[in-house]
Amino acid sequence: MHYVYLLFAIVTKTIGTSALQASQQFTRFWPSVLVVVAYGLSFWLMALTLKVMPVGIVYAIWSGLGIVFIAAIGYLVFNQKLDLPAVLGMGMILAGILVIHLFSNSATH
């Protein structure tokens, strides 16, 4: 169940960060409200995950997948281009998350 909490924490973080871009530096009301609500929910879900998993592992997965998801949304929704080094770097982030998940005894399964 803790991986479900973590996944939803990542999704709500992604929503919050996308709303942050849409809020135009907190000048638009509803996207600004969504930022606060989504990040609050994300941190609460991450806190539930921390009952079972170590903070370093949780934060690595939460931030790493968040980076990749936000970059994809930036590309698809906000027309923000990614160059080859950015794509390769995000590929390494994903590879690191897989190494943690598949081989680390610190990540509970």
C-alpha positions as CSV (number, residue, x, y, z in Angstrom):
1,M,0.0,0.0,0.0
2,H,2.9,2.4,0.7
3,Y,3.8,2.3,-3.0
4,V,0.3,3.4,-3.9
5,Y,0.7,6.3,-1.4
6,L,4.0,7.2,-3.0
7,L,2.6,7.0,-6.5
8,F,-0.3,9.3,-5.6
9,A,2.2,11.7,-3.8
10,I,4.1,11.9,-7.1
11,V,1.0,12.5,-9.1
12,T,-0.3,15.3,-6.8
13,K,3.2,16.8,-6.8
14,T,3.1,16.8,-10.6
15,I,-0.3,18.4,-10.6
16,G,0.9,21.1,-8.1
17,T,4.0,21.9,-10.1
18,S,2.0,22.1,-13.4
19,A,-0.5,24.4,-11.6
20,L,2.5,26.5,-10.4
21,Q,3.4,27.1,-14.0
22,A,-0.2,27.9,-14.9
23,S,-0.6,30.2,-11.9
24,Q,1.8,32.7,-13.6
25,Q,3.7,33.4,-10.4
26,F,0.6,33.2,-8.3
27,T,-1.3,35.9,-10.2
28,R,-4.1,33.5,-11.2
29,F,-6.4,32.5,-8.3
30,W,-7.5,28.9,-9.1
31,P,-4.2,27.6,-10.3
32,S,-2.7,29.1,-7.2
33,V,-5.2,27.3,-5.0
34,L,-4.5,24.1,-6.8
35,V,-0.8,24.5,-6.1
36,V,-1.4,24.7,-2.3
37,V,-3.9,21.9,-2.2
38,A,-1.9,19.5,-4.5
39,Y,1.4,20.0,-2.6
40,G,-0.4,19.6,0.8
41,L,-1.9,16.4,-0.4
42,S,1.4,15.3,-1.8
43,F,3.3,15.9,1.4
44,W,0.6,14.1,3.4
45,L,0.8,11.0,1.1
46,M,4.6,11.1,1.3
47,A,4.3,11.2,5.1
48,L,2.2,8.0,5.0
49,T,4.9,6.4,2.9
50,L,7.5,7.4,5.4
51,K,5.9,5.2,8.0
52,V,7.3,2.2,6.0
53,M,10.2,3.4,3.9
54,P,13.3,5.4,4.7
55,V,13.2,9.1,3.9
56,G,16.2,9.0,1.5
57,I,14.6,6.3,-0.7
58,V,11.1,7.9,-0.6
59,Y,12.5,11.4,-1.5
60,A,14.7,10.0,-4.3
61,I,11.8,8.3,-5.9
62,W,9.4,11.2,-5.3
63,S,11.7,13.8,-6.6
64,G,13.2,11.7,-9.5
65,L,9.8,10.6,-11.0
66,G,8.5,14.1,-10.3
67,I,11.3,15.6,-12.4
68,V,10.6,13.2,-15.3
69,F,6.8,13.7,-15.2
70,I,7.1,17.5,-15.0
71,A,9.5,17.6,-17.9
72,A,7.0,15.5,-20.0
73,I,4.1,17.8,-19.1
74,G,6.3,20.8,-19.8
75,Y,7.0,19.4,-23.2
76,L,3.5,18.3,-24.0
77,V,1.4,21.1,-22.4
78,F,3.6,24.1,-22.1
79,N,5.7,23.5,-25.3
80,Q,9.0,23.5,-23.5
81,K,11.7,21.8,-25.5
82,L,14.2,19.3,-24.1
83,D,17.6,18.8,-25.6
84,L,19.5,15.6,-25.7
85,P,21.5,16.1,-22.5
86,A,18.2,16.8,-20.6
87,V,16.6,13.6,-22.0
88,L,19.7,11.5,-21.2
89,G,19.9,12.9,-17.7
90,M,16.3,12.0,-17.0
91,G,17.0,8.6,-18.4
92,M,19.7,8.2,-15.8
93,I,17.3,9.4,-13.1
94,L,14.9,6.6,-14.2
95,A,17.7,4.1,-14.2
96,G,18.7,5.1,-10.7
97,I,15.1,4.7,-9.5
98,L,15.0,1.2,-11.0
99,V,18.3,0.3,-9.3
100,I,16.9,1.4,-6.0
101,H,13.7,-0.5,-6.5
102,L,15.2,-3.7,-7.9
103,F,18.4,-4.1,-5.9
104,S,18.3,-2.0,-2.7
105,N,17.5,-3.7,0.6
106,S,16.6,-0.2,1.9
107,A,13.5,-0.1,-0.4
108,T,10.8,-2.2,1.2
109,H,8.8,-4.3,-1.3
